[in-house]
Amino acid sequence: MRQVRLTRAALLSRCDGNRELALGDELPGSKSAVPAASAGPGLLAVQAVNFPKLRTGGELVELKLTVPADRVVMLTR
């Protein structure tokens, strides 16, 4: 995979397979703004694809993207 097109905004984050995943239903908290790559025309370059293993079993698919500054937005989640 060398390029990807986003059809909706995607949160920008880091993955650490040694930490537990936060489950939305179990961790109530205040909403905060988080960085995201906006959906839009054009493709984003994929630098790397990783499949980090989770401590509790299973794995994630992680894409390392090159996101231009004009495609970075803040979303409230």
DAQUIRA-V760738 format. One line per field, one symbol per residue. phi: phi as a letter, one per 40 degrees, with the letter a starting at -180 (. if undefined). psi: psi as a letter, one per 30 degrees, with the letter a starting at -180 (. if undefined). burial: 1 if it has 16 or more other C-alpha atoms within 10 Angstrom, else 0. A space follows every 50 residues. Layout:
# DAQUIRA-V760738
phi: ???
psi: ???
burial: ???
This chain:
# DAQUIRA-V760738
phi: .baabccacbccabbbccbcccbdccbcaccacbcacccicgbbcccabb bccccchgabbbbcbcbcdcbcbbbcb
psi: kflkkkflkkkklkkjfflkkkkeffikllklkkklkllalllkkkelkl ikkkeglallkkkjljjleffklklk.
burial: 00000000101100001000000000000000000111100001100000 000100000000101010000110100
